[in-house]
Amino acid sequence: MSKLPLFLAGASLALLAGCLSPDGERAAAGAAIGGLGAALLDGNVVAGAAVGAAAGALCDDAGVCRR
């Protein structure tokens, strides 16, 4: 089974995550994206979700997702 459709879904979520404004929403989207990415790569889903949540919550502080 090809993982391409799941990868494309994750990439779409990643692009939409930048449109969210509160840190909590970006953290939730980051957790979902990180968990999905880890699952696709056969990695640790919990660690992927934790890293994604941290990245989502802090992306505006790093100047990545500012409007």
N, C-alpha and C positions, 0 to 999 in steps of 0.2 A: 504494500500500500504506500502510495506517495504521501510525503508529509508536506508537499508544496501548498495545498489548500490551507492547512493549519498555519503554515508560516505566513502566508498572505493575510490570513485573518489576524495574526499577531502583529504584523507590520501595520495593518490598518488601525488596530487599537493603539499602537504606539504613536501614530500620527495624530490620532484624535486626543490622546492624553494631554498633549500640549495645549489644547483648547480649554481645559478645565481650569477653574480659577482657585478654589480653596485648596490648601495643602492636603486636606483629608481626601478630597476627590482624586487629586493627582496621585496620592499614595495608594489609594485603592486600585486605580487603573494601573499604576506601576507594579503592584503586587500581582495583578492578573496577568500582565504582560510578562513579568519575570517568571512566574510559575509556568505559563504556557511555553515560554522559550526553553526553560529547563526541561520540561516534559518532552518537547520536540527533540532536544539534544540528549535525551536519556540521562539527564543530570538529576541533582537533588532539587526537587520541586519546592520544598520549604525554603531552602537557601536562596533559590531563584526568586521566590516571592518576597523574601526579606530584602534582598538587594534591590529588587524592583520598587518596593515600597519606599525604601530610603531614597532611591534616585528620584522617584516621583515627588516626594515631599520636599526635597532639597533642590530641585531643578531650577526654581525661580531664584533661590539664593545664589546659585552658581551662575545665573545670567543666561541659562540655556532656553528657558521657556517664557521669557518676559514678553509683554506685548508692547 
